């Protein structure tokens, strides 16, 4: 009986091919991501009316771009809507438009963010900042420079 487990160990190859379940993406790559705009403004916002906008994700590298994940990472009050993306392949030279919406019943300024993780070897993580303010709000959205959105 004791020889049976030993025989199994001797008969198995050293590398079984198992990998950790926590590794979900390959580090680096030759994909190149270009996101325009990387700061999405919702202008002319009125309470109780939805406003939508889009941004473009383009692949400009030597290899196709693989977007591992794109999701909202900052959404105070739950005013922004974005359909999470996982495992999206974009061929070199192609691009996709992704929509995001803002809906609120209140007056104010609303900031959020979407994080995109990809196989871009230089910039594997891109954050698209979101901002909308109701008409006449004292502190309107800026141009995207130093907006103060906390993406953590």
Kinemage of the C-alpha trace (Angstrom):
@kinemage 1
@onewidth
@group {chain A} dominant
@subgroup {mainchain}
@vectorlist {calphas} color= white
{ca unk a 1} P 0.000 0.000 0.000
{ca unk a 2} L 2.781 2.439 0.749
{ca unk a 3} L 4.360 1.902 -2.688
{ca unk a 4} L 1.223 3.097 -4.535
{ca unk a 5} L 1.565 6.818 -3.647
{ca unk a 6} L 5.261 6.647 -4.424
{ca unk a 7} L 4.527 5.183 -7.854
{ca unk a 8} L 2.115 8.010 -8.600
{ca unk a 9} L 4.702 10.622 -7.718
{ca unk a 10} L 7.379 8.949 -9.807
{ca unk a 11} L 5.028 8.629 -12.788
{ca unk a 12} L 3.969 12.303 -12.830
{ca unk a 13} L 5.907 14.951 -14.697
{ca unk a 14} L 7.546 17.592 -12.515
{ca unk a 15} L 5.589 20.467 -14.071
{ca unk a 16} L 1.868 19.677 -13.999
{ca unk a 17} L 0.890 22.886 -15.778
{ca unk a 18} L -1.249 24.187 -12.936
{ca unk a 19} L -1.261 27.925 -12.417
{ca unk a 20} L -2.445 30.120 -9.614
{ca unk a 21} L -6.097 31.073 -9.937
{ca unk a 22} L -5.254 34.671 -9.005
{ca unk a 23} L -3.275 35.380 -12.188
{ca unk a 24} L -5.871 36.760 -14.592
{ca unk a 25} L -3.726 38.640 -17.082
{ca unk a 26} L -0.346 38.597 -18.750
{ca unk a 27} L 1.973 41.429 -17.751
{ca unk a 28} L 2.964 43.735 -20.548
{ca unk a 29} L 2.599 43.061 -24.233
{ca unk a 30} L 2.815 44.745 -27.592
{ca unk a 31} L -0.697 46.115 -27.701
{ca unk a 32} L -0.973 49.901 -27.626
{ca unk a 33} L -4.103 51.616 -26.287
{ca unk a 34} L -5.226 55.110 -27.236
{ca unk a 35} L -8.318 56.460 -25.455
{ca unk a 36} L -10.003 59.664 -26.645
{ca unk a 37} L -11.149 61.586 -24.825
{ca unk a 38} L -9.728 60.409 -21.524
{ca unk a 39} L -11.876 62.984 -19.711
{ca unk a 40} L -15.607 62.745 -20.473
{ca unk a 41} L -17.740 65.825 -19.798
{ca unk a 42} L -21.514 65.718 -19.447
{ca unk a 43} L -22.551 69.233 -20.411
{ca unk a 44} L -26.017 70.749 -20.061
{ca unk a 45} L -27.017 68.304 -17.324
{ca unk a 46} L -30.548 68.679 -15.931
{ca unk a 47} L -31.916 66.751 -12.950
{ca unk a 48} L -34.217 63.824 -13.854
{ca unk a 49} L -32.851 63.621 -17.418
{ca unk a 50} L -30.225 61.098 -18.483
{ca unk a 51} L -27.223 62.311 -20.424
{ca unk a 52} L -24.928 59.983 -22.347
{ca unk a 53} L -21.475 60.347 -23.830
{ca unk a 54} L -18.926 58.057 -25.413
{ca unk a 55} L -15.196 57.603 -25.607
{ca unk a 56} L -13.104 55.744 -28.152
{ca unk a 57} L -10.641 52.934 -27.442
{ca unk a 58} L -8.191 52.349 -30.318
{ca unk a 59} L -5.511 49.728 -30.949
{ca unk a 60} L -2.362 51.151 -32.545
{ca unk a 61} L 0.332 48.638 -31.583
{ca unk a 62} L 2.122 45.824 -33.381
{ca unk a 63} L -0.271 43.264 -31.870
{ca unk a 64} L -3.995 43.372 -31.283
{ca unk a 65} L -5.060 45.108 -28.121
{ca unk a 66} L -6.524 42.912 -25.425
{ca unk a 67} L -8.643 44.759 -22.891
{ca unk a 68} L -8.689 42.531 -19.838
{ca unk a 69} L -11.229 44.641 -17.993
{ca unk a 70} L -12.959 48.024 -18.146
{ca unk a 71} L -15.221 49.068 -15.281
{ca unk a 72} L -16.378 51.953 -13.136
{ca unk a 73} L -14.011 52.449 -10.219
{ca unk a 74} L -15.429 55.709 -8.872
{ca unk a 75} L -19.164 56.303 -8.898
{ca unk a 76} L -20.294 58.292 -5.842
{ca unk a 77} L -24.050 58.143 -5.507
{ca unk a 78} L -24.304 55.611 -8.327
{ca unk a 79} L -25.113 58.291 -10.913
{ca unk a 80} L -22.950 56.834 -13.704
{ca unk a 81} L -23.858 53.778 -15.781
{ca unk a 82} L -21.273 51.818 -17.756
{ca unk a 83} L -21.466 48.232 -18.975
{ca unk a 84} L -18.372 46.412 -17.687
{ca unk a 85} L -16.142 44.953 -20.389
{ca unk a 86} L -13.971 41.839 -20.068
{ca unk a 87} L -11.659 40.110 -22.527
{ca unk a 88} L -12.254 42.467 -25.463
{ca unk a 89} L -9.927 42.058 -28.461
{ca unk a 90} L -9.366 45.033 -30.761
{ca unk a 91} L -7.341 44.430 -33.937
{ca unk a 92} L -4.487 46.788 -34.795
{ca unk a 93} L -5.876 49.829 -36.568
{ca unk a 94} L -9.423 49.266 -35.261
{ca unk a 95} L -11.295 51.016 -32.482
{ca unk a 96} L -14.518 50.779 -30.496
{ca unk a 97} L -16.779 53.407 -28.973
{ca unk a 98} L -18.001 52.765 -25.439
{ca unk a 99} L -20.941 54.598 -23.915
{ca unk a 100} L -21.334 55.921 -20.407
{ca unk a 101} L -24.402 57.676 -19.000
{ca unk a 102} L -25.161 59.961 -16.089
{ca unk a 103} L -28.563 60.220 -14.414
{ca unk a 104} L -29.369 62.178 -11.290
{ca unk a 105} L -32.430 63.684 -9.671
{ca unk a 106} L -30.320 66.218 -7.753
{ca unk a 107} L -28.489 69.447 -8.511
{ca unk a 108} L -24.716 69.293 -8.209
{ca unk a 109} L -21.388 68.232 -9.610
{ca unk a 110} L -20.699 64.539 -10.185
{ca unk a 111} L -17.301 62.947 -10.764
{ca unk a 112} L -16.394 59.351 -11.494
{ca unk a 113} L -13.858 57.184 -13.283
{ca unk a 114} L -13.530 54.111 -15.489
{ca unk a 115} L -10.373 51.989 -15.326
{ca unk a 116} L -9.255 50.095 -18.447
{ca unk a 117} L -6.660 47.322 -18.048
{ca unk a 118} L -4.981 46.016 -21.211
{ca unk a 119} L -1.916 44.351 -22.713
{ca unk a 120} L -0.335 47.738 -23.463
{ca unk a 121} L 3.298 47.193 -22.400
{ca unk a 122} L 3.853 50.859 -21.514
{ca unk a 123} L 0.485 51.881 -20.078
{ca unk a 124} L -1.357 48.738 -18.969
{ca unk a 125} L -3.874 50.806 -16.999
{ca unk a 126} L -5.739 53.868 -18.272
{ca unk a 127} L -8.248 55.859 -16.237
{ca unk a 128} L -11.023 57.732 -18.019
{ca unk a 129} L -12.318 60.514 -15.787
{ca unk a 130} L -16.005 61.459 -15.832
{ca unk a 131} L -17.576 64.751 -14.785
{ca unk a 132} L -20.989 66.344 -15.041
{ca unk a 133} L -22.547 69.349 -13.368
{ca unk a 134} L -26.065 70.659 -13.497
{ca unk a 135} L -26.584 73.970 -15.281
{ca unk a 136} L -25.557 76.942 -13.165
{ca unk a 137} L -23.749 74.864 -10.542
{ca unk a 138} L -21.195 77.057 -8.747
{ca unk a 139} L -18.320 74.585 -9.240
{ca unk a 140} L -18.546 73.348 -12.847
{ca unk a 141} L -16.348 70.663 -14.363
{ca unk a 142} L -12.986 71.744 -15.665
{ca unk a 143} L -11.063 70.594 -18.695
{ca unk a 144} L -9.811 67.404 -17.092
{ca unk a 145} L -6.512 68.751 -15.805
{ca unk a 146} L -6.069 67.947 -12.108
{ca unk a 147} L -9.755 67.150 -11.613
{ca unk a 148} L -9.121 65.475 -8.273
{ca unk a 149} L -10.993 62.268 -9.092
{ca unk a 150} L -9.815 59.571 -6.713
{ca unk a 151} L -9.540 56.372 -8.745
{ca unk a 152} L -8.521 54.071 -5.881
